[in-house]
Amino acid sequence: MTTYQSLTNKIESLRKLMIETARIHGHTSPKTIKISQELDMLLLLIIKEKNSKDI
Protein backbone atom coordinates (compact mmCIF):
# COMPACT_ATOMS: atom_id res chain seq x y z
CA MET A 1 0.00 0.00 0.00
CA THR A 2 1.36 3.41 -0.95
CA THR A 3 1.62 6.38 1.38
CA TYR A 4 -1.17 8.05 -0.60
CA GLN A 5 -3.49 5.06 -0.16
CA SER A 6 -2.64 4.80 3.51
CA LEU A 7 -3.41 8.48 4.04
CA THR A 8 -6.71 8.29 2.16
CA ASN A 9 -7.77 5.29 4.23
CA LYS A 10 -6.92 7.09 7.48
CA ILE A 11 -8.71 10.24 6.28
CA GLU A 12 -11.86 8.30 5.48
CA SER A 13 -11.77 6.56 8.85
CA LEU A 14 -11.28 9.84 10.74
CA ARG A 15 -14.00 11.53 8.70
CA LYS A 16 -16.51 8.88 9.73
CA LEU A 17 -15.37 9.09 13.35
CA MET A 18 -15.68 12.89 13.32
CA ILE A 19 -19.22 12.72 11.95
CA GLU A 20 -20.26 10.20 14.59
CA THR A 21 -18.55 12.14 17.38
CA ALA A 22 -20.23 15.37 16.28
CA ARG A 23 -23.59 13.62 16.19
CA ILE A 24 -23.14 12.35 19.75
CA HIS A 25 -21.20 15.16 21.43
CA GLY A 26 -21.93 18.17 19.22
CA HIS A 27 -20.00 20.02 16.56
CA THR A 28 -18.11 22.20 19.03
CA SER A 29 -17.18 19.55 21.57
CA PRO A 30 -13.46 19.17 22.34
CA LYS A 31 -13.57 15.57 21.07
CA THR A 32 -15.00 16.61 17.70
CA ILE A 33 -12.58 19.50 17.36
CA LYS A 34 -9.59 17.28 18.15
CA ILE A 35 -10.59 14.79 15.46
CA SER A 36 -11.20 17.65 13.03
CA GLN A 37 -7.70 18.98 13.66
CA GLU A 38 -6.19 15.53 13.11
CA LEU A 39 -8.15 15.29 9.88
CA ASP A 40 -6.87 18.72 8.79
CA MET A 41 -3.29 17.59 9.36
CA LEU A 42 -3.81 14.44 7.30
CA LEU A 43 -5.43 16.41 4.50
CA LEU A 44 -2.40 18.72 4.41
CA LEU A 45 -0.11 15.70 4.25
CA ILE A 46 -2.00 14.19 1.35
CA ILE A 47 -1.89 17.53 -0.50
CA LYS A 48 1.88 17.70 0.02
CA GLU A 49 2.24 14.07 -1.10
CA LYS A 50 0.26 14.73 -4.25
CA ASN A 51 2.11 17.98 -5.02
CA SER A 52 5.51 16.33 -4.59
CA LYS A 53 4.57 13.75 -7.23
CA ASP A 54 3.40 16.46 -9.64
CA ILE A 55 6.86 18.01 -9.80
Residue, then its C-alpha position, 0 to 999 in steps of 0.5 A: m500500500t502506498t503512502y497516498q493510499s494509507l493516508t486516504n484510508k486514514i482520512e476516510s476513517l477519521r471523517k466517519l469518526m468525526i461525523e459520529t462524534a459530532r452527532i453524539h457530542g456536538h459540533t463544538s465539543p473538544k472531542t469533535i474539534k480534536i478529530s477535526q484537527e487531526l483530519d486537517m493535518l492528514l489532509l495537508l499531508i496528502i496535498k503535500e504528497k500529491n504535489s511532490k509527485d506532480i513536480 
